Amino acid sequence: MDQVIPLTSAPNQTLTVALSIDGGTVTLRLQLRYNEVARYWVMTISDRLGNLLVDSIPLLTGFYPAANLLQQQRYLAIGSAYVVNASGVAAEYPTSANLGSDFQLIWSDTPTV
């Protein structure tokens, strides 16, 4: 089941989310930062206790299956994450002003392949 993560375009944000993943519930802490120099968002994922799982994942769109931001971290069993251009704006990735509105972060189950 796909889940939309509620984000804003605030430059530094931290949120704790309880996600339905692979038939269970996983609680993750997400930190999102906007890199002003490179002009893209990065995300850090920690477990509910604050233990770092994955650091500095660029929030970029892509084409399936490469669009899964967590494809290389399947072994963590924390699901799949996709940045989706929800409004159809002519941009390849979210800017400092449109994360959470034009672009959404979608979470889903861990891929099996």
N, C-alpha and C positions, 0 to 999 in steps of 0.2 A: 504494500500500500504506500503510495507516494504521500509525503508530508511536506507542507510548505513551512519553512523556517521564517518566523516573523523578524525581518531585518529593517533597519532604517539606513539612511545615508550618513549617520553620525560617524565621524572619522575614526573613533576608537570605541568599540562596543564589546561588552562581554555579556553572554547570556547562558543560562543553564536550560537545557531542553531534555525532556523525557520522550524518547522516540520508540515507536513500535518497530523493532527490527528482528527479522527472522523468527517471528512468533513469540518474542519476548519484549521486555522493555529495557532499554539502555539509556542511562542518564549521562549526558555529555556536557562539558563546558566548552563553549565556542568563544574565541576571541577573534574579532575582526578588526583589521587596521588598514587604513588607506595609505599607500606609499605615494606621497606627493611627487617625489622625484621620478619614479617609474610610471606613475599614474595608473596603478591597478591595486586591487584589494588582495590581501592575504588573510588566511584563516589558520588559527592554531586550535587544535582539538586536544582536550584533556579529559580524563575520566572524572567521575563525580567527586573523587578525593583530591583532584588537582594534579594527578600524575600525567605528565606530558605523553601523548600518544603520537601526534603528528604535528609538525611545526611548519609554518609559512607556506601553506598551500595557496598558489595563486588562483583567484576566482575568475576563471576564464571559461568561455563557452567552447563547445567543440561538437564534433559529430560522433554519434554512437559507433563503437563502444568507447572511443577515446574521450568522450565527454565526461565519463565518470572520474571525478576528482580523486576518488579513493581506490581506484582499480589496483594500484600497487600495494595497498594496505589491506587487501582482502583477509589476510591472516588475522587481523585485529577483530574481525566480525563486528564492525561498527556500521555496516551498511554501505550504501552508495550515496554520493552527493553530486548533484548536477546544478550548474548555473544555467538558467533558462531565460531567454529573451522573451518575456511575457507580453510585451507591448508591440514588438516588431520594429523598434527603433533601429535606425541604420548604424549600429555599433556592434563590435565583436565581443565586447566585455563591458561590465559596469564601470561607470565613472564615479567621481566623488559625489555626484548629485542624484544618481538614479538607482542605486542598490536598494532593493526592497520595493521599488515601484515598477520601473521598466524591466529590471532583472530580478529574478527570484531564485532563492536557494531551495532546491527540492531534495529531500532525503528519502531513501528507499531501502529495501532489503539488500543484503550482501550478495553480489553476483556469484553464481556457481561455476562459471567458466572465466 
